[in-house]
Amino acid sequence: MAKMVALKDIAKVLRSKNSGPFEVTIDIVFKNNDDYKKFMNSGVVTTELIAKLYKLPQEKILTFCGFEAANAFKITIPRRRNQGSIGETDMHAAQQHAPLLSIMIPWDKE
């Protein structure tokens, strides 16, 4: 049985940032291809999970894909409020990856 490990502990980079004034992109980057493949094969991070965490319909998820050449996974979602608009609280979208930090992934050391 695989040990469960928080995504924040296996990703080399886990960040969010602006993808223009109307979107946020989340990058999950792994230190090597083996870790990337283990993450991908786990099947834990799904559009259903992202929709639940960010309280949005699945069809609003704009990008949900891996880039094996970079050992990375990218998710793009709409911003809750346009960048810089009244009531917007994260101008650079730098804090929007937080819901992903504690996602538990089955992880065997090999």
C-alpha beads as a LAMMPS data file, in Angstrom:
LAMMPS data file: protein, C-alpha beads

110 atoms
109 bonds

1 atom types
1 bond types

-500.0 500.0 xlo xhi
-500.0 500.0 ylo yhi
-500.0 500.0 zlo zhi

Masses

1 110.0

Atoms # bond

1 1 1 0.000 0.000 0.000
2 1 1 1.313 3.412 -0.979
3 1 1 2.112 6.063 1.589
4 1 1 0.020 9.238 1.247
5 1 1 2.020 12.454 0.843
6 1 1 0.832 16.059 0.532
7 1 1 1.230 17.546 -2.933
8 1 1 3.261 20.409 -1.437
9 1 1 5.859 17.857 -0.326
10 1 1 6.349 16.195 -3.722
11 1 1 6.093 19.119 -6.119
12 1 1 9.263 21.099 -6.802
13 1 1 7.109 24.135 -7.624
14 1 1 3.449 24.669 -6.751
15 1 1 2.364 28.196 -7.622
16 1 1 -0.398 30.338 -8.987
17 1 1 -0.164 33.530 -10.996
18 1 1 -2.064 35.802 -13.316
19 1 1 -2.916 34.533 -16.736
20 1 1 -4.215 37.929 -17.775
21 1 1 -6.702 40.088 -15.860
22 1 1 -9.492 37.501 -16.043
23 1 1 -7.728 34.180 -15.377
24 1 1 -5.475 32.430 -12.868
25 1 1 -3.047 29.701 -13.836
26 1 1 -1.719 27.103 -11.423
27 1 1 1.555 25.308 -12.129
28 1 1 2.612 22.046 -10.524
29 1 1 6.193 21.201 -11.469
30 1 1 8.090 18.074 -10.455
31 1 1 11.844 17.618 -10.058
32 1 1 12.008 14.712 -12.486
33 1 1 10.014 12.694 -14.964
34 1 1 9.498 9.790 -12.557
35 1 1 7.763 12.056 -10.032
36 1 1 5.702 13.662 -12.801
37 1 1 4.557 10.248 -14.034
38 1 1 3.693 9.061 -10.500
39 1 1 1.585 12.180 -10.023
40 1 1 -0.149 11.712 -13.363
41 1 1 -0.772 8.007 -12.753
42 1 1 -2.244 8.692 -9.312
43 1 1 -5.330 10.224 -10.904
44 1 1 -6.006 12.199 -7.730
45 1 1 -6.109 15.684 -9.243
46 1 1 -9.140 15.741 -11.520
47 1 1 -11.397 18.397 -13.002
48 1 1 -14.010 17.300 -10.460
49 1 1 -11.611 17.972 -7.584
50 1 1 -10.547 21.357 -8.973
51 1 1 -14.172 22.374 -9.502
52 1 1 -14.973 21.416 -5.906
53 1 1 -11.938 23.168 -4.406
54 1 1 -12.499 26.371 -6.360
55 1 1 -16.306 26.247 -6.198
56 1 1 -16.876 26.479 -9.933
57 1 1 -18.528 24.318 -12.589
58 1 1 -16.164 21.878 -14.299
59 1 1 -16.844 23.473 -17.673
60 1 1 -15.308 26.733 -16.372
61 1 1 -11.890 25.062 -16.061
62 1 1 -10.034 26.519 -19.031
63 1 1 -6.829 24.447 -19.013
64 1 1 -6.219 21.104 -17.352
65 1 1 -3.239 19.331 -18.857
66 1 1 0.213 17.936 -18.348
67 1 1 3.400 18.931 -20.139
68 1 1 5.698 15.931 -19.852
69 1 1 8.677 17.723 -21.446
70 1 1 8.639 20.149 -18.495
71 1 1 7.516 17.601 -15.855
72 1 1 4.651 19.983 -15.174
73 1 1 0.882 20.168 -14.914
74 1 1 -1.114 23.325 -15.634
75 1 1 -4.586 24.369 -14.552
76 1 1 -6.199 27.630 -15.650
77 1 1 -9.423 28.903 -14.122
78 1 1 -11.322 32.190 -14.286
79 1 1 -10.621 34.746 -11.574
80 1 1 -13.470 35.284 -9.119
81 1 1 -13.086 39.019 -9.689
82 1 1 -11.198 40.796 -12.446
83 1 1 -7.661 41.793 -11.509
84 1 1 -7.672 45.136 -9.704
85 1 1 -11.453 45.376 -9.493
86 1 1 -13.282 46.458 -6.343
87 1 1 -13.243 43.647 -3.800
88 1 1 -10.436 41.737 -5.515
89 1 1 -8.007 40.534 -2.836
90 1 1 -5.073 38.934 -4.647
91 1 1 -3.827 41.295 -7.363
92 1 1 -1.162 38.888 -8.644
93 1 1 -3.127 35.671 -8.007
94 1 1 -0.108 34.489 -6.031
95 1 1 -2.158 32.872 -3.249
96 1 1 -4.643 30.906 -5.343
97 1 1 -2.703 27.627 -5.276
98 1 1 -3.298 27.212 -1.519
99 1 1 -6.239 24.762 -1.854
100 1 1 -3.908 22.305 -3.607
101 1 1 -1.160 22.257 -0.982
102 1 1 -2.674 19.564 1.233
103 1 1 -4.072 17.255 -1.430
104 1 1 -2.869 13.786 -0.511
105 1 1 -1.224 11.729 -3.267
106 1 1 -0.333 8.004 -3.004
107 1 1 3.466 8.005 -3.123
108 1 1 5.840 5.077 -3.035
109 1 1 9.560 5.705 -2.709
110 1 1 11.258 3.695 -5.384

Bonds

1 1 1 2
2 1 2 3
3 1 3 4
4 1 4 5
5 1 5 6
6 1 6 7
7 1 7 8
8 1 8 9
9 1 9 10
10 1 10 11
11 1 11 12
12 1 12 13
13 1 13 14
14 1 14 15
15 1 15 16
16 1 16 17
17 1 17 18
18 1 18 19
19 1 19 20
20 1 20 21
21 1 21 22
22 1 22 23
23 1 23 24
24 1 24 25
25 1 25 26
26 1 26 27
27 1 27 28
28 1 28 29
29 1 29 30
30 1 30 31
31 1 31 32
32 1 32 33
33 1 33 34
34 1 34 35
35 1 35 36
36 1 36 37
37 1 37 38
38 1 38 39
39 1 39 40
40 1 40 41
41 1 41 42
42 1 42 43
43 1 43 44
44 1 44 45
45 1 45 46
46 1 46 47
47 1 47 48
48 1 48 49
49 1 49 50
50 1 50 51
51 1 51 52
52 1 52 53
53 1 53 54
54 1 54 55
55 1 55 56
56 1 56 57
57 1 57 58
58 1 58 59
59 1 59 60
60 1 60 61
61 1 61 62
62 1 62 63
63 1 63 64
64 1 64 65
65 1 65 66
66 1 66 67
67 1 67 68
68 1 68 69
69 1 69 70
70 1 70 71
71 1 71 72
72 1 72 73
73 1 73 74
74 1 74 75
75 1 75 76
76 1 76 77
77 1 77 78
78 1 78 79
79 1 79 80
80 1 80 81
81 1 81 82
82 1 82 83
83 1 83 84
84 1 84 85
85 1 85 86
86 1 86 87
87 1 87 88
88 1 88 89
89 1 89 90
90 1 90 91
91 1 91 92
92 1 92 93
93 1 93 94
94 1 94 95
95 1 95 96
96 1 96 97
97 1 97 98
98 1 98 99
99 1 99 100
100 1 100 101
101 1 101 102
102 1 102 103
103 1 103 104
104 1 104 105
105 1 105 106
106 1 106 107
107 1 107 108
108 1 108 109
109 1 109 110
